[in-house]
Each structure stands twice: as C-alpha cells, then as structure tokens.
Amino acid sequence: MYVFDTSSFIELFKFYPKRFPSLWKNIDRTISDGKIISVLESFHEIETRPTNEELEPWIKANREIFLAPGVQEALFMQDMYKVKKGHFKTMVETKKILKGGRCADPFLVAKASITKRALVTQEIFKEHSAKLPNVCEHFNIDCCNLEEFMERENWTF
C-alpha cells in the first residue's frame, strides 16, 4: 500500500504511456486494487504547474485517489511541526508561503503515517534536511522511490 508524491507522478509520466503499455496496465491495476493513493494537495500541485501534457488529464481521470486530509492527518501535521523546534516547517518553502503556492509534502507524510502506507517519492535523503525521506525516517514511515516500489510489486518489463 502506497502514498504517491507529486514527484513520482511526474517521473512516471516521463515513461510515455503509449510506449510502455505494460507499465501503465500495472499502474492502473494497482490503483484499481486500492494500493495507490495520494493527497488532494498533490492533485492541486500538478494542476497548477506545467507538466507533461498527458499527466493533467490522467490525474483528472483518477481523481478518486487524491484524498482530502482528515482530522487525524491535521493532528499529525500539528505534532510534526513541533518536532526539532519546528525544523520540519521548512518542508513548506518560504516562497510558497508568501505567494500562496501549493505544498503537498506535509499532507503526504501525514497520510502515509495515518494509513500505514509507504511514501513513494523521488526526493533523496539529505543530511539535516526536511526532505520527505528525512521526515519519514524521523517518524518511522516506510519510504521508497519508484524503482523500489516496482521491485516491491515484483514488476519486470
């Protein structure tokens, strides 16, 4: 069971759906099986930034996997921001705060924690940072990238 980050959806769409139908059949099946979800904020991040021209119609066709936060996620995020004297607040970039930009990261971590799912992201662990793998490590949340996700699902192409 997985929570997908915006970066993973963007990376997936570099693998052209028309050129790799078996990859996309597996993705569609995994979604149908309820194993892949994301957060509404990821939907909005994709919707408001230029990306691959096939990605936006795809997210709209799969809108049901992009879930709104619940009370438990809100409480988790509140606690998350208290950790390390607020260090994890830096997940939300200052320019996004000032300009009202979207930031799915805290919602993704909260959803993964509350639902006990692995967070799939293309971000890389960076010492003393507030990257998704760092935050997941702190809260003992399973975290992997797309290749590791495919290995866990035993996909080969």
N, C-alpha and C positions, 0 to 999 in steps of 0.2 A: 504494500500500500504506500502511495507516494503523494507528496505535495510538490507540484512543479512551480519553479521560479520563472519569472518572465524571461530571464536569460536562456533558460533551457528551451522554451518555446521558440525563441528567436534562433537559437542554434539548430534546432530540429528543422526549421524551415530553410536552412541552407542546403539541406538534403532534399532537393526538389521532389515534391510528391509524385509528379508524373514520371520521374526517372527511377524512383525506388518504391514501387508499389508494395513490396513485401514489408518494408519498414512501416509504411503507413497502415497496412492491414493490421499489423501487430499493435500499433498505437491505438487505432480505432477499437480493436478488440479489448485492449487493456482498459480503455475508457469505458466501454460498454460493461465490462466486468466490475466497474466501480473502483478500480485500483488507482486511477489517476484523478486527482482533484487539484484545484488551485484556489486562489482568493480573488475576490472581486477587484481588489486594487491592482492585481496583475492584468486583469482584463482592461482596466482603465489605462494602465501604463502603455499597453500595446496599442490601444485605440487612439491615444493622444500623441504617439511618436511615429515618425516614418519608419516603417519596417518593410520586410518582404511583402510584395503585393498580394501573395496568397495567404498570408498569416491573418490579416484582419477578417476576411470572410470566414476563415476557419474558426477563429475564436467565437464569432457570432453564431456559427452553426453548432458550436459546442458550449454555448453559454452556460448550460446547466452545471458544468464542472467548476465554474468560478463562483465560489461561495462567499456570502457576506459573513462578517465576523459576528460571533455570538458573545454573550456576557462572559463566558469563560475565557475567550480569547482577549477580551478587553482587560480583564483582571490580570491575565498573564502578562500582557504588554505593560501594564502599570508596574508590576513587580520587576519586569525585565529592565525597565528604565531606571530602577533604583540600584541595580547591581553596579559594582565598581564605581561608585559615586557618579552614576549617570553615564558611564563610558559608552554604553550601548545606544545612547541617544544619538551618537554620531552616525548610526545607520541611516538616519534621515539627513541628507546633505543640506547644508545651510541655504544654498541657492534654491532648493526645492521648498524649504520653509518660507523663504522670503517671496518667492514667486508663486507659491501655491501649487507646486508640482506634485506629481504622484510618487509614492514610495511604498512599494508592496512589502519590503523586507520584514518589518516588524510583524505584519499580518501573517506572513508565510511562516515565520518562526513560531508564532502563537498557534496557528492552525496545525502545524506539524507536531507540536508538543501536546496539544489537547487531544488530537486524534490518534496519537502514537504512530505517525507515519514518517517515513524517511523524506527528508527535504532534498529535492533534486535541483541542483544549481550548477552553473558554470563558473561561479566565483571560486577563487582559490584562497586557501588559508594563508593569512599573512600575520606574522607575529605582532602582537599588541594592536590589532586592528579590530574593527567592528564588522568585518565581512561575515556573510552568512555562515560559512564553516566554523569561524571562531565562536560565534554566538551559539551555534548548535553544539559545539564541543562543551562550552560552559554549562549549558543546560542538559547535557547528556542526550541530545537529539540525534538520531541517525541522519547522516548527510552524505550524499554522493553526487557524482556528476552523471551526465547522460551515458557515457560508456559503462560506468559501473552499474547504472540502472539496467542497461541492456544485458550485462553479464548476469545480474541477479535474476532477470527474467529468462535467462538461457536463450537469448536470441542470437542467431548467426545468419549471415547473409552471404 
